[in-house]
Each structure stands twice: as C-alpha cells, then as structure tokens.
C-alpha cells in the first residue's frame, strides 16, 4: 500500500514598429551559451504587442478562469458520489468568465518591465486596480464533519499534511486514504485533490503545472542580468535622476522608493509614473528588454522542446475535458 504523504501543488503573467539596427546589441551567440543574439529590436512597442515564445504555453485570463470552473465541477462530481451537494466558491470572477477577459485582447505583459503605458500612467499612476472595483473574496461553503472528510481526505482537526495523498490519479488508484463514506473509499487527499489531479495530473507523465511558469521566470531572471538590459536600466535610472527621482536603480522599485504604497493613483504617483514611462521610452527600455527576454525564452524552449511538447498536448487535453463538461 502506498502511503505517500501530501505535497499540495499550487492550484491553481506602437503604431508601426520600427526596426532598430543591432549594432552594439549582438551578444556572444548561442553556440557559447553566453548572451544570445537578438532578433528585431522594436522601438517603444506597446506591451500588448509583445509576443514571447512562452505565450504558446500560457493560459489567458479567460482560460485560467475556465480551468478553475472545470476543477470545481470535478470536485462537485466527486462530492456527489458520496451524497453531498457542493457548488464550490461562486466568485464574481468565475461568473464573469468570458466577459471582457475572453475577448482575446488580454495584455499578458503589462507590467513585465514595470509600468510602460503613457496613457495609463497619466490617468492612474501606479494603481493597477484602477477601474476594476474591489470584489470581496467569497468564503467557501461550510462543510459538515462528514463532508469535510470527503472533501479533504482527513478528519476535522487532523494535523495538516499527514494524510495519505497522491501526486497523480494513476498513483491515487494505489493509495488507501484509510477513510470511507457512503460505503465507498474516500480518494487520497479527498475530492479537493481528486479534482486537481483529474485536470492537471491524470497520469505519471503529467508535466507539473508550474513547469512553464518556471521557464518564463528563469528567462526573465537571465534577461535582468544581460548586459544589454543592465545598460538600458542604467540609462533609465539616469533619466529618472534628471527628472528629480534620484537613487532608483530598478523599474520595479519606484513605488517603494518614493513611498507611494498608500497612494498609488494620487497626484504624486501620477507625476512620477509619467516621468517613469517617459524615461523608458527615451532609452527604448521595453524594446530592448523585450528582445532580450524573447531570446532567452527561445533558448529555453529549444532546450526543453520535448517536455514542452508533452505539456502542450496535455494542456489541449485539459481544454477538451473542459469542453466535454459543458
């Protein structure tokens, strides 16, 4: 009997584009594993126009919402096998899936290099939630003790993380939770984990849901250390100095360095945001950094081609499962 312990994964980021000459921007080349050579370096592209290789493996906001709905549907079906009605969390986000977010105009890379939209900066400063309103996160529906056992695969009050669990549905078939309800064995980890596994980890070759996120993060970390990005950021920082905002070394530090955390959309924030974006445009920070980021992603996509092909196939299977559930 397999009694593997629980390790819960996270459940589920220009008018006309001019082409810049690459003199001074070429790296040492892929063959030596140094800084990759760049393709076209666009001049001040809008972040909405950026197309990065990892986009092909990344769900849009509408797709993420849909997958959340599918996972809840699978959990509900599991609970129903034991005689429990469970509708899950009815969030405003889920209810609005396909409205707005599903229009296909999602800007995946809005803040990848810090604030970059001059119109947004002038209107809202650094307030990322402007115009969205605030929706309180609904509490999950209350569970009876018996329903709790079926949902979580452990008894109320049990020490978390000690109940038998499984990483995939294949493995779960061999794991005994030690619990029964309605005359049936409770799945390892309960219905909550079963819903996750059926969607994201049905077989032993299932690629970790966070694999592609990890690759994108690795590419971004590498790009931040690339000499061409370092140079562009230094030029941006120098421009900010001249604009009256001294000592800001990174576009990610502006809000904290200027003490704008409590008033990200106020007049002071708007003034700083306008200067920030203007400096990014003066040094073509988004164009250069976007090209470098793309080059590192291309390298990682090539290095992990086999795993990414499997991930893409499994992602398509998830979409097919979603369609079958209606």
ROKE-441959 format. One record per residue (C-alpha): residue in three letters; x, y, z. Coordinates in Angstrom, 1 decimal, padded with zeros to 4 digits. Layout:
<recs>
{rec 'ALA',{X,Y,Z}}
...
</recs>
This chain:
<recs>
{rec 'UNK',{000.0,000.0,000.0}}
{rec 'UNK',{001.4,003.4,-001.0}}
{rec 'UNK',{001.1,005.9,001.8}}
{rec 'UNK',{002.9,008.8,000.2}}
{rec 'UNK',{002.3,012.0,002.2}}
{rec 'UNK',{000.6,015.1,001.0}}
{rec 'UNK',{002.5,017.7,-001.1}}
{rec 'UNK',{-000.1,020.0,-002.4}}
{rec 'UNK',{001.0,021.9,-005.6}}
{rec 'UNK',{-000.2,025.4,-006.2}}
{rec 'UNK',{-003.8,025.3,-007.5}}
{rec 'UNK',{-004.5,026.7,-009.4}}
{rec 'UNK',{001.5,036.6,-016.2}}
{rec 'UNK',{003.3,051.0,-031.4}}
{rec 'UNK',{001.7,052.1,-034.1}}
{rec 'UNK',{004.1,050.9,-036.7}}
{rec 'UNK',{007.0,049.1,-035.3}}
{rec 'UNK',{010.4,050.4,-036.4}}
{rec 'UNK',{013.3,048.1,-036.6}}
{rec 'UNK',{016.5,049.1,-034.8}}
{rec 'UNK',{019.9,048.2,-036.1}}
{rec 'UNK',{021.6,045.7,-033.9}}
{rec 'UNK',{025.0,047.3,-033.8}}
{rec 'UNK',{026.1,047.1,-030.2}}
{rec 'UNK',{023.3,044.8,-029.3}}
{rec 'UNK',{024.6,041.5,-030.6}}
{rec 'UNK',{025.6,039.1,-027.8}}
{rec 'UNK',{028.3,036.4,-027.8}}
{rec 'UNK',{025.9,033.9,-029.5}}
{rec 'UNK',{024.0,030.8,-028.6}}
{rec 'UNK',{026.9,028.5,-029.5}}
{rec 'UNK',{028.9,029.5,-026.5}}
{rec 'UNK',{026.0,029.7,-024.1}}
{rec 'UNK',{026.6,033.4,-023.4}}
{rec 'UNK',{024.3,036.2,-024.2}}
{rec 'UNK',{022.0,035.2,-027.1}}
{rec 'UNK',{022.0,037.2,-030.3}}
{rec 'UNK',{018.9,039.3,-030.7}}
{rec 'UNK',{016.3,039.4,-033.5}}
{rec 'UNK',{014.4,042.6,-034.3}}
{rec 'UNK',{014.6,045.3,-031.6}}
{rec 'UNK',{011.4,047.2,-031.8}}
{rec 'UNK',{011.2,050.9,-030.8}}
{rec 'UNK',{009.0,051.5,-027.8}}
{rec 'UNK',{006.5,048.8,-028.5}}
{rec 'UNK',{003.3,048.7,-026.5}}
{rec 'UNK',{003.3,045.8,-024.1}}
{rec 'UNK',{000.1,044.5,-025.7}}
{rec 'UNK',{002.0,043.8,-028.9}}
{rec 'UNK',{004.8,041.8,-027.3}}
{rec 'UNK',{004.8,038.2,-028.4}}
{rec 'UNK',{007.0,035.9,-026.4}}
{rec 'UNK',{007.6,032.2,-027.1}}
{rec 'UNK',{006.2,031.1,-023.7}}
{rec 'UNK',{002.9,032.6,-024.6}}
{rec 'UNK',{002.1,029.5,-026.6}}
{rec 'UNK',{002.1,027.5,-023.3}}
{rec 'UNK',{000.4,030.1,-021.0}}
{rec 'UNK',{-003.3,030.3,-020.4}}
{rec 'UNK',{-005.0,033.6,-020.9}}
{rec 'UNK',{-007.0,035.1,-018.0}}
{rec 'UNK',{-010.2,033.7,-019.5}}
{rec 'UNK',{-008.7,030.2,-019.8}}
{rec 'UNK',{-007.5,030.3,-016.2}}
{rec 'UNK',{-011.0,031.2,-015.1}}
{rec 'UNK',{-012.4,028.4,-017.2}}
{rec 'UNK',{-010.0,025.9,-015.8}}
{rec 'UNK',{-010.9,027.0,-012.3}}
{rec 'UNK',{-014.6,026.3,-013.1}}
{rec 'UNK',{-013.7,022.9,-014.5}}
{rec 'UNK',{-011.8,022.0,-011.4}}
{rec 'UNK',{-014.7,023.0,-009.2}}
{rec 'UNK',{-017.0,020.9,-011.4}}
{rec 'UNK',{-014.8,017.9,-011.0}}
{rec 'UNK',{-014.8,018.4,-007.2}}
{rec 'UNK',{-018.6,018.7,-007.2}}
{rec 'UNK',{-019.0,015.5,-009.2}}
{rec 'UNK',{-016.7,013.7,-006.7}}
{rec 'UNK',{-018.6,015.0,-003.7}}
{rec 'UNK',{-021.9,013.9,-005.4}}
{rec 'UNK',{-020.6,010.3,-005.4}}
{rec 'UNK',{-020.8,010.4,-001.7}}
{rec 'UNK',{-024.2,012.1,-001.5}}
{rec 'UNK',{-023.0,015.7,-000.9}}
{rec 'UNK',{-024.1,018.7,-002.9}}
{rec 'UNK',{-021.1,021.0,-003.4}}
{rec 'UNK',{-021.2,024.1,-005.6}}
{rec 'UNK',{-017.8,025.5,-004.7}}
{rec 'UNK',{-016.9,029.1,-004.4}}
{rec 'UNK',{-019.1,031.3,-006.6}}
{rec 'UNK',{-016.8,034.2,-007.2}}
{rec 'UNK',{-017.6,037.2,-009.3}}
{rec 'UNK',{-014.5,036.4,-011.4}}
{rec 'UNK',{-015.8,033.0,-012.3}}
{rec 'UNK',{-019.3,034.4,-013.0}}
{rec 'UNK',{-017.8,036.9,-015.4}}
{rec 'UNK',{-015.6,034.4,-017.3}}
{rec 'UNK',{-015.8,035.1,-021.0}}
{rec 'UNK',{-016.9,038.7,-020.4}}
{rec 'UNK',{-014.1,041.1,-021.2}}
{rec 'UNK',{-011.3,038.7,-020.4}}
{rec 'UNK',{-012.4,036.4,-023.1}}
{rec 'UNK',{-012.2,039.0,-025.8}}
{rec 'UNK',{-008.7,037.9,-026.8}}
{rec 'UNK',{-007.2,041.4,-026.2}}
{rec 'UNK',{-005.6,040.5,-022.9}}
{rec 'UNK',{-002.2,042.2,-022.4}}
{rec 'UNK',{-000.2,039.4,-020.8}}
{rec 'UNK',{002.9,041.5,-020.4}}
{rec 'UNK',{001.5,044.8,-019.0}}
{rec 'UNK',{003.9,045.1,-016.1}}
{rec 'UNK',{006.7,042.7,-017.2}}
{rec 'UNK',{009.2,045.6,-017.3}}
{rec 'UNK',{007.3,047.9,-014.9}}
{rec 'UNK',{004.7,050.5,-015.9}}
{rec 'UNK',{005.1,051.2,-019.6}}
{rec 'UNK',{001.8,052.7,-020.9}}
{rec 'UNK',{001.9,056.5,-021.0}}
{rec 'UNK',{-001.9,056.9,-021.1}}
{rec 'UNK',{-002.4,054.7,-018.1}}
{rec 'UNK',{000.4,056.4,-016.2}}
{rec 'UNK',{-001.2,059.8,-016.8}}
{rec 'UNK',{-004.6,058.6,-015.7}}
{rec 'UNK',{-003.9,056.2,-012.9}}
{rec 'UNK',{-000.3,056.4,-011.9}}
{rec 'UNK',{000.8,053.0,-010.4}}
{rec 'UNK',{-002.7,051.9,-009.4}}
{rec 'UNK',{-003.0,048.6,-011.1}}
{rec 'UNK',{-006.6,048.1,-009.9}}
{rec 'UNK',{-008.0,051.4,-011.2}}
{rec 'UNK',{-011.4,051.0,-012.7}}
{rec 'UNK',{-011.8,047.4,-011.7}}
{rec 'UNK',{-013.5,047.9,-008.4}}
{rec 'UNK',{-013.0,045.7,-005.4}}
{rec 'UNK',{-014.8,042.4,-005.1}}
{rec 'UNK',{-014.7,040.7,-001.7}}
{rec 'UNK',{-013.5,037.1,-002.0}}
{rec 'UNK',{-016.4,034.9,-001.0}}
{rec 'UNK',{-016.0,032.4,001.8}}
{rec 'UNK',{-016.1,028.7,000.8}}
{rec 'UNK',{-019.4,027.0,001.7}}
{rec 'UNK',{-019.5,025.5,005.2}}
{rec 'UNK',{-019.0,021.7,005.4}}
{rec 'UNK',{-020.4,019.2,007.8}}
{rec 'UNK',{-017.8,017.0,009.5}}
{rec 'UNK',{-018.6,014.1,007.2}}
{rec 'UNK',{-018.4,016.3,004.1}}
{rec 'UNK',{-015.1,017.7,005.4}}
{rec 'UNK',{-013.7,014.2,005.4}}
{rec 'UNK',{-014.7,013.6,001.8}}
{rec 'UNK',{-013.5,016.9,000.6}}
{rec 'UNK',{-010.1,016.9,002.4}}
{rec 'UNK',{-009.3,013.2,002.8}}
{rec 'UNK',{-008.7,013.7,006.5}}
{rec 'UNK',{-010.8,014.1,009.7}}
{rec 'UNK',{-011.5,017.5,011.1}}
{rec 'UNK',{-008.7,018.6,013.5}}
{rec 'UNK',{-006.2,016.2,011.9}}
{rec 'UNK',{-002.7,017.5,011.6}}
{rec 'UNK',{-002.4,019.0,008.1}}
{rec 'UNK',{-000.2,017.3,005.6}}
{rec 'UNK',{-000.1,014.0,007.3}}
{rec 'UNK',{-002.9,012.2,005.5}}
{rec 'UNK',{-002.1,009.8,002.6}}
{rec 'UNK',{-002.1,011.6,-000.7}}
{rec 'UNK',{-001.0,011.1,-004.3}}
{rec 'UNK',{000.6,013.3,-006.9}}
{rec 'UNK',{-001.3,011.8,-009.9}}
{rec 'UNK',{-004.6,009.9,-010.5}}
{rec 'UNK',{-002.6,006.8,-011.5}}
{rec 'UNK',{-000.8,006.9,-008.2}}
{rec 'UNK',{-004.1,007.7,-006.3}}
{rec 'UNK',{-005.5,004.3,-007.5}}
{rec 'UNK',{-002.9,002.6,-005.4}}
{rec 'UNK',{-003.1,004.8,-002.3}}
{rec 'UNK',{-005.5,004.0,000.5}}
{rec 'UNK',{-006.8,007.0,002.4}}
{rec 'UNK',{-008.0,004.8,005.2}}
{rec 'UNK',{-011.3,006.6,005.1}}
{rec 'UNK',{-014.8,005.6,003.9}}
{rec 'UNK',{-018.0,007.4,003.3}}
{rec 'UNK',{-021.4,006.2,001.9}}
{rec 'UNK',{-019.8,002.7,001.8}}
{rec 'UNK',{-017.0,003.9,-000.5}}
{rec 'UNK',{-013.3,004.6,-000.1}}
{rec 'UNK',{-012.6,008.3,000.1}}
{rec 'UNK',{-010.0,009.3,-002.6}}
{rec 'UNK',{-006.5,010.1,-001.4}}
{rec 'UNK',{-006.4,013.7,-000.5}}
{rec 'UNK',{-010.2,013.9,-000.7}}
{rec 'UNK',{-012.3,015.3,-003.6}}
{rec 'UNK',{-010.4,018.5,-003.5}}
{rec 'UNK',{-007.2,016.8,-004.6}}
{rec 'UNK',{-009.0,014.4,-006.9}}
{rec 'UNK',{-010.4,017.4,-008.8}}
{rec 'UNK',{-007.0,018.8,-009.2}}
{rec 'UNK',{-005.4,015.5,-010.3}}
{rec 'UNK',{-008.1,014.7,-012.9}}
{rec 'UNK',{-007.5,018.1,-014.5}}
{rec 'UNK',{-003.8,018.7,-014.1}}
{rec 'UNK',{-002.1,015.3,-013.2}}
{rec 'UNK',{-004.0,012.3,-014.5}}
{rec 'UNK',{-001.0,010.2,-015.4}}
{rec 'UNK',{002.5,009.6,-014.2}}
{rec 'UNK',{003.9,011.6,-017.2}}
{rec 'UNK',{001.9,014.7,-016.4}}
{rec 'UNK',{004.1,017.7,-016.6}}
{rec 'UNK',{004.0,019.9,-013.5}}
{rec 'UNK',{001.5,022.8,-013.8}}
{rec 'UNK',{004.2,025.2,-012.8}}
{rec 'UNK',{006.8,024.0,-015.3}}
{rec 'UNK',{006.2,026.6,-017.9}}
{rec 'UNK',{005.9,029.4,-015.3}}
{rec 'UNK',{009.3,028.3,-014.0}}
{rec 'UNK',{010.8,028.5,-017.5}}
{rec 'UNK',{009.4,032.0,-018.1}}
{rec 'UNK',{010.7,033.1,-014.7}}
{rec 'UNK',{014.1,031.7,-015.5}}
{rec 'UNK',{014.2,033.6,-018.8}}
{rec 'UNK',{013.2,036.8,-017.0}}
{rec 'UNK',{015.9,036.3,-014.4}}
{rec 'UNK',{018.5,035.8,-017.1}}
{rec 'UNK',{017.3,038.8,-019.0}}
{rec 'UNK',{017.7,041.0,-016.0}}
{rec 'UNK',{021.4,040.1,-015.8}}
{rec 'UNK',{022.0,040.5,-019.5}}
{rec 'UNK',{024.5,043.4,-020.3}}
{rec 'UNK',{022.1,045.0,-022.8}}
{rec 'UNK',{019.3,045.1,-020.2}}
{rec 'UNK',{021.6,046.3,-017.5}}
{rec 'UNK',{022.8,049.1,-019.7}}
{rec 'UNK',{019.2,050.1,-020.6}}
{rec 'UNK',{018.2,050.1,-017.0}}
{rec 'UNK',{021.2,052.3,-016.0}}
{rec 'UNK',{020.2,054.8,-018.7}}
{rec 'UNK',{016.6,054.7,-017.5}}
{rec 'UNK',{017.8,055.3,-013.9}}
{rec 'UNK',{020.0,058.2,-015.1}}
{rec 'UNK',{017.0,059.7,-016.9}}
{rec 'UNK',{015.0,059.4,-013.7}}
{rec 'UNK',{017.7,061.2,-011.8}}
{rec 'UNK',{017.5,064.1,-014.2}}
{rec 'UNK',{013.7,064.1,-013.7}}
{rec 'UNK',{014.1,064.6,-010.0}}
{rec 'UNK',{013.8,060.9,-008.9}}
{rec 'UNK',{017.3,060.1,-007.8}}
{rec 'UNK',{018.5,056.7,-006.5}}
{rec 'UNK',{016.0,054.4,-008.2}}
{rec 'UNK',{018.0,051.5,-009.7}}
{rec 'UNK',{015.2,049.4,-011.0}}
{rec 'UNK',{011.8,050.0,-012.6}}
{rec 'UNK',{010.4,047.6,-010.0}}
{rec 'UNK',{011.4,049.8,-007.1}}
{rec 'UNK',{009.7,053.1,-008.0}}
{rec 'UNK',{006.6,052.8,-005.8}}
{rec 'UNK',{008.6,051.6,-002.7}}
{rec 'UNK',{011.5,054.1,-003.2}}
{rec 'UNK',{009.1,057.0,-003.5}}
{rec 'UNK',{006.8,055.8,-000.7}}
{rec 'UNK',{003.7,055.6,-002.9}}
{rec 'UNK',{002.4,052.3,-001.5}}
{rec 'UNK',{-000.6,054.0,000.2}}
{rec 'UNK',{-001.5,056.4,-002.7}}
{rec 'UNK',{-000.5,054.7,-006.0}}
{rec 'UNK',{-003.0,056.7,-008.0}}
{rec 'UNK',{-002.6,060.1,-006.4}}
{rec 'UNK',{-001.1,063.2,-008.0}}
{rec 'UNK',{002.4,062.4,-006.7}}
{rec 'UNK',{002.2,058.9,-008.1}}
{rec 'UNK',{000.8,060.1,-011.5}}
{rec 'UNK',{003.7,062.7,-011.8}}
{rec 'UNK',{006.3,060.0,-011.0}}
{rec 'UNK',{004.6,057.5,-013.3}}
{rec 'UNK',{004.6,059.9,-016.2}}
{rec 'UNK',{008.3,060.5,-015.8}}
{rec 'UNK',{009.0,056.8,-015.4}}
{rec 'UNK',{007.3,055.9,-018.6}}
{rec 'UNK',{008.9,058.9,-020.5}}
{rec 'UNK',{012.3,057.7,-019.4}}
{rec 'UNK',{011.6,054.1,-020.5}}
{rec 'UNK',{010.6,055.5,-023.9}}
{rec 'UNK',{013.7,057.7,-024.1}}
{rec 'UNK',{016.0,054.7,-023.7}}
{rec 'UNK',{013.7,052.2,-025.5}}
{rec 'UNK',{013.8,050.0,-022.4}}
{rec 'UNK',{010.7,047.9,-023.4}}
{rec 'UNK',{012.0,047.4,-026.9}}
{rec 'UNK',{015.5,046.3,-025.8}}
{rec 'UNK',{014.3,044.2,-022.8}}
{rec 'UNK',{011.5,042.6,-024.8}}
{rec 'UNK',{014.0,041.5,-027.4}}
{rec 'UNK',{016.4,040.1,-024.8}}
{rec 'UNK',{013.6,038.3,-022.9}}
{rec 'UNK',{012.4,036.8,-026.2}}
{rec 'UNK',{015.9,035.5,-027.0}}
{rec 'UNK',{016.3,033.8,-023.6}}
{rec 'UNK',{012.8,032.3,-023.9}}
{rec 'UNK',{013.7,030.9,-027.3}}
{rec 'UNK',{016.8,029.3,-025.9}}
{rec 'UNK',{014.8,027.6,-023.1}}
{rec 'UNK',{012.1,026.5,-025.4}}
{rec 'UNK',{014.7,024.8,-027.6}}
{rec 'UNK',{016.4,023.2,-024.6}}
{rec 'UNK',{013.1,021.8,-023.2}}
{rec 'UNK',{011.4,021.1,-026.5}}
{rec 'UNK',{010.4,017.5,-025.6}}
{rec 'UNK',{008.8,018.4,-022.3}}
{rec 'UNK',{007.1,021.4,-023.7}}
{rec 'UNK',{005.6,019.4,-026.5}}
{rec 'UNK',{004.2,017.0,-023.9}}
{rec 'UNK',{002.9,019.9,-021.8}}
{rec 'UNK',{001.2,021.4,-024.8}}
{rec 'UNK',{-000.5,018.1,-025.6}}
{rec 'UNK',{-001.7,017.8,-022.0}}
{rec 'UNK',{-002.9,021.4,-022.0}}
{rec 'UNK',{-005.0,020.6,-025.1}}
{rec 'UNK',{-006.4,017.6,-023.3}}
{rec 'UNK',{-007.5,019.9,-020.4}}
{rec 'UNK',{-009.3,022.1,-022.9}}
{rec 'UNK',{-011.0,019.0,-024.4}}
{rec 'UNK',{-012.1,017.9,-020.9}}
{rec 'UNK',{-013.5,021.4,-020.2}}
{rec 'UNK',{-015.5,021.2,-023.5}}
{rec 'UNK',{-016.9,017.8,-022.6}}
{rec 'UNK',{-018.1,019.1,-019.3}}
{rec 'UNK',{-020.1,021.9,-021.0}}
</recs>
